Amino acid sequence: MTITHPGRLAVLFLSGILAVSPAIAQDDEGEVAPSSTTVELQKLVAVLQTDPNATSQPCVDALTELHKTQDTLEAEQKRTNDPDVGVARDVLETDFETAVQSCSPDATALCEKNGNDPKVAHACMALDQPAAPPK
């Protein structure tokens, strides 16, 4: 398959990093786990990675903004006692929600269009499964 928009491929590739540096939820015992929004976005990106050309510009823009916020948060966390870390975390969670809203229609359309392709079907099946409840 030829990627007609290299920027889309780059953004979707970078979205694979979501598994490494997700927005996290912390439980009462201090354990961290990916939020349900993060898990949902990872599933959407997995579908979109099967055909990056099917990704709309609003989805690409939302993922780009999400990556900028992740970079900002990472930089803030490297500094000690920075009050902006809490604000950056809130912005990051909002960016995850925006990316899910922006990319969900693209992933759904791709599943409807190419659902018979085994590679797409596998990603679409994962998309249909509910996220595990937080501990």
GIRA-V891551 format. One line per field, one symbol per residue. psi: psi as a letter, one per 30 degrees, with the letter a starting at -180 (. if undefined). A space follows every 50 residues. Layout:
psi = ???
This chain:
psi = kkjfjeeeeeeeeffffefeilklkkafggkklkleeeeeeeeeeeefff ifffkleeeeeeeeeeeeeeeeeeeeffkkhjffeeeeeeeeeeeeeeee eefeeeeeeeeeegffkeeeeeeeeeefklkkkl.
